[in-house]
Amino acid sequence: AYIDLNKLPENAEATQSVVQATLTEGAIGYRKFTVIRGQKAMAVLRLSDGSHPPFGAEVKNDNEQTVGLVDDDGNVYLAGVKPGEHMSVFW
């Protein structure tokens, strides 16, 4: 099963767009997909000493959903950005 990413609204991001499904002939199957709603943004993260979080550090929202991954230079693409929501970086 899969989600057609081209049909998602601009403010939605699928965390996983494909899942494995094995069905018998004539069966109808349902799968739940997690979709994060909110704006998308690019950001540069810096620690208090001016350095960047390490490559691969995860940015998580208040619901513990991963909404971004940090690159070598501290850049991160964020999905599901909502006004007033806090995000945390983990490594």
PyRosetta script that sets phi, psi and omega in degrees:
from pyrosetta import init, pose_from_sequence

init()
pose = pose_from_sequence("AYIDLNKLPENAEATQSVVQATLTEGAIGYRKFTVIRGQKAMAVLRLSDGSHPPFGAEVKNDNEQTVGLVDDDGNVYLAGVKPGEHMSVFW")
pose.set_psi(1, 149.8)
pose.set_omega(1, -179.0)
pose.set_phi(2, -150.1)
pose.set_psi(2, 163.7)
pose.set_omega(2, 174.4)
pose.set_phi(3, -106.3)
pose.set_psi(3, 133.5)
pose.set_omega(3, 173.2)
pose.set_phi(4, -78.3)
pose.set_psi(4, 100.1)
pose.set_omega(4, -175.4)
pose.set_phi(5, -61.6)
pose.set_psi(5, -24.0)
pose.set_omega(5, 179.0)
pose.set_phi(6, -71.2)
pose.set_psi(6, -15.8)
pose.set_omega(6, -178.6)
pose.set_phi(7, -100.4)
pose.set_psi(7, -1.3)
pose.set_omega(7, 176.7)
pose.set_phi(8, -74.0)
pose.set_psi(8, 147.4)
pose.set_omega(8, 174.8)
pose.set_phi(9, -63.2)
pose.set_psi(9, 159.3)
pose.set_omega(9, -179.1)
pose.set_phi(10, -58.3)
pose.set_psi(10, -28.4)
pose.set_omega(10, -176.2)
pose.set_phi(11, -98.0)
pose.set_psi(11, 24.5)
pose.set_omega(11, 179.8)
pose.set_phi(12, -128.3)
pose.set_psi(12, 145.4)
pose.set_omega(12, -180.0)
pose.set_phi(13, -138.7)
pose.set_psi(13, 125.5)
pose.set_omega(13, 177.6)
pose.set_phi(14, -84.7)
pose.set_psi(14, 128.1)
pose.set_omega(14, 179.3)
pose.set_phi(15, -76.4)
pose.set_psi(15, -26.0)
pose.set_omega(15, 175.9)
pose.set_phi(16, -146.5)
pose.set_psi(16, 121.8)
pose.set_omega(16, -174.2)
pose.set_phi(17, -101.9)
pose.set_psi(17, -6.4)
pose.set_omega(17, 179.8)
pose.set_phi(18, -135.8)
pose.set_psi(18, 136.0)
pose.set_omega(18, 173.0)
pose.set_phi(19, -133.1)
pose.set_psi(19, 151.0)
pose.set_omega(19, 178.7)
pose.set_phi(20, -79.3)
pose.set_psi(20, 135.2)
pose.set_omega(20, 177.4)
pose.set_phi(21, -140.2)
pose.set_psi(21, 126.5)
pose.set_omega(21, 176.8)
pose.set_phi(22, -116.1)
pose.set_psi(22, 111.4)
pose.set_omega(22, -177.0)
pose.set_phi(23, -119.7)
pose.set_psi(23, 152.5)
pose.set_omega(23, 174.4)
pose.set_phi(24, -84.1)
pose.set_psi(24, 164.7)
pose.set_omega(24, -177.7)
pose.set_phi(25, -58.0)
pose.set_psi(25, 129.5)
pose.set_omega(25, 178.6)
pose.set_phi(26, 84.8)
pose.set_psi(26, -3.8)
pose.set_omega(26, -178.1)
pose.set_phi(27, -78.5)
pose.set_psi(27, 152.2)
pose.set_omega(27, 174.1)
pose.set_phi(28, -114.0)
pose.set_psi(28, 126.2)
pose.set_omega(28, -178.5)
pose.set_phi(29, -118.9)
pose.set_psi(29, 150.3)
pose.set_omega(29, 177.8)
pose.set_phi(30, -123.8)
pose.set_psi(30, 140.4)
pose.set_omega(30, 176.5)
pose.set_phi(31, -131.8)
pose.set_psi(31, 142.5)
pose.set_omega(31, 178.1)
pose.set_phi(32, -97.4)
pose.set_psi(32, 129.6)
pose.set_omega(32, 176.8)
pose.set_phi(33, -113.1)
pose.set_psi(33, 137.9)
pose.set_omega(33, 176.5)
pose.set_phi(34, -87.1)
pose.set_psi(34, 125.0)
pose.set_omega(34, 178.6)
pose.set_phi(35, -123.6)
pose.set_psi(35, 129.8)
pose.set_omega(35, 179.1)
pose.set_phi(36, -97.2)
pose.set_psi(36, 128.7)
pose.set_omega(36, 179.5)
pose.set_phi(37, -105.7)
pose.set_psi(37, 143.4)
pose.set_omega(37, 179.7)
pose.set_phi(38, 142.8)
pose.set_psi(38, 177.9)
pose.set_omega(38, -178.6)
pose.set_phi(39, -76.1)
pose.set_psi(39, 164.3)
pose.set_omega(39, 176.7)
pose.set_phi(40, -111.8)
pose.set_psi(40, 146.9)
pose.set_omega(40, -177.5)
pose.set_phi(41, -153.8)
pose.set_psi(41, 153.2)
pose.set_omega(41, 169.3)
pose.set_phi(42, -104.5)
pose.set_psi(42, 138.9)
pose.set_omega(42, -179.2)
pose.set_phi(43, -142.8)
pose.set_psi(43, 158.4)
pose.set_omega(43, 172.5)
pose.set_phi(44, -115.0)
pose.set_psi(44, 125.1)
pose.set_omega(44, -178.3)
pose.set_phi(45, -101.4)
pose.set_psi(45, 134.9)
pose.set_omega(45, 176.2)
pose.set_phi(46, -132.0)
pose.set_psi(46, 141.8)
pose.set_omega(46, 175.3)
pose.set_phi(47, -84.3)
pose.set_psi(47, 171.2)
pose.set_omega(47, -176.4)
pose.set_phi(48, -60.9)
pose.set_psi(48, -25.4)
pose.set_omega(48, 178.6)
pose.set_phi(49, -88.9)
pose.set_psi(49, 4.9)
pose.set_omega(49, 178.2)
pose.set_phi(50, 91.8)
pose.set_psi(50, -10.2)
pose.set_omega(50, 178.7)
pose.set_phi(51, -81.1)
pose.set_psi(51, 173.1)
pose.set_omega(51, 179.8)
pose.set_phi(52, -103.2)
pose.set_psi(52, 154.8)
pose.set_omega(52, 170.2)
pose.set_phi(53, -61.0)
pose.set_psi(53, 156.4)
pose.set_omega(53, -177.4)
pose.set_phi(54, -67.7)
pose.set_psi(54, 155.9)
pose.set_omega(54, 176.2)
pose.set_phi(55, -53.1)
pose.set_psi(55, 132.8)
pose.set_omega(55, 177.9)
pose.set_phi(56, 88.2)
pose.set_psi(56, -2.0)
pose.set_omega(56, 176.7)
pose.set_phi(57, -60.0)
pose.set_psi(57, 142.6)
pose.set_omega(57, -177.8)
pose.set_phi(58, -98.1)
pose.set_psi(58, 138.1)
pose.set_omega(58, 171.6)
pose.set_phi(59, -101.6)
pose.set_psi(59, 125.4)
pose.set_omega(59, -178.6)
pose.set_phi(60, -120.8)
pose.set_psi(60, 148.5)
pose.set_omega(60, 178.2)
pose.set_phi(61, -89.3)
pose.set_psi(61, -174.2)
pose.set_omega(61, -179.3)
pose.set_phi(62, -62.1)
pose.set_psi(62, -22.1)
pose.set_omega(62, 179.8)
pose.set_phi(63, -93.3)
pose.set_psi(63, 12.0)
pose.set_omega(63, -179.2)
pose.set_phi(64, 65.0)
pose.set_psi(64, 21.4)
pose.set_omega(64, 175.5)
pose.set_phi(65, -88.2)
pose.set_psi(65, 135.8)
pose.set_omega(65, 175.7)
pose.set_phi(66, -72.3)
pose.set_psi(66, 121.9)
pose.set_omega(66, -177.8)
pose.set_phi(67, -116.7)
pose.set_psi(67, 1.3)
pose.set_omega(67, 178.0)
pose.set_phi(68, -176.1)
pose.set_psi(68, 157.3)
pose.set_omega(68, 175.7)
pose.set_phi(69, -127.2)
pose.set_psi(69, 138.1)
pose.set_omega(69, -175.9)
pose.set_phi(70, -85.3)
pose.set_psi(70, 138.1)
pose.set_omega(70, 175.7)
pose.set_phi(71, -93.7)
pose.set_psi(71, -173.1)
pose.set_omega(71, -176.5)
pose.set_phi(72, -59.3)
pose.set_psi(72, -31.3)
pose.set_omega(72, -175.1)
pose.set_phi(73, -101.0)
pose.set_psi(73, 12.9)
pose.set_omega(73, 179.5)
pose.set_phi(74, 84.5)
pose.set_psi(74, 3.9)
pose.set_omega(74, 177.8)
pose.set_phi(75, -76.9)
pose.set_psi(75, 145.4)
pose.set_omega(75, 177.7)
pose.set_phi(76, -146.8)
pose.set_psi(76, 135.4)
pose.set_omega(76, 172.0)
pose.set_phi(77, -92.5)
pose.set_psi(77, 121.3)
pose.set_omega(77, -177.6)
pose.set_phi(78, -107.3)
pose.set_psi(78, 138.4)
pose.set_omega(78, 174.6)
pose.set_phi(79, -119.1)
pose.set_psi(79, 150.8)
pose.set_omega(79, 176.1)
pose.set_phi(80, 75.3)
pose.set_psi(80, 30.5)
pose.set_omega(80, -179.8)
pose.set_phi(81, -75.6)
pose.set_psi(81, 125.0)
pose.set_omega(81, 180.0)
pose.set_phi(82, -126.5)
pose.set_psi(82, 143.0)
pose.set_omega(82, 178.7)
pose.set_phi(83, -57.1)
pose.set_psi(83, 133.3)
pose.set_omega(83, 176.0)
pose.set_phi(84, 81.9)
pose.set_psi(84, -6.5)
pose.set_omega(84, -179.5)
pose.set_phi(85, -82.9)
pose.set_psi(85, 142.3)
pose.set_omega(85, 177.5)
pose.set_phi(86, -95.4)
pose.set_psi(86, 142.5)
pose.set_omega(86, 175.0)
pose.set_phi(87, -124.7)
pose.set_psi(87, 149.6)
pose.set_omega(87, -179.2)
pose.set_phi(88, -128.5)
pose.set_psi(88, 152.2)
pose.set_omega(88, 179.4)
pose.set_phi(89, -108.6)
pose.set_psi(89, 131.9)
pose.set_omega(89, -178.5)
pose.set_phi(90, -124.8)
pose.set_psi(90, 138.0)
pose.set_omega(90, 171.5)
pose.set_phi(91, -150.9)
pose.dump_pdb("model.pdb")
